[in-house]
Amino acid sequence: MRELILERRSIAQVARRYGKHRTTIRRWKRKRQAQQTVLLENAGRPNRPLGKTFRWNSVKWDIKTRSSAPHTHPNALDEETVGAIMRYTKTKV
């Protein structure tokens, strides 16, 4: 992401360099933009503009990922059945 934003490289260049597909880099860029919640302000001197060093040092570069595991499953066992299986396996051991 640093190369994409700071060095202003194209998505194709970054994708080629890291062996990823262009759409993957584009998706990461969108996720980063959606998750970027850093409020850049100069509290001590509100009328003074922020310097580049301050601005880029306060930016978070990690991209949080969401789990792709399903939240529900249509064929999942109910809690009662799972409990019965657990009790049965404990008595077998």
Order of alpha helices (4+ residues) and beta strands (2+ residues): alpha-alpha-alpha-alpha-alpha
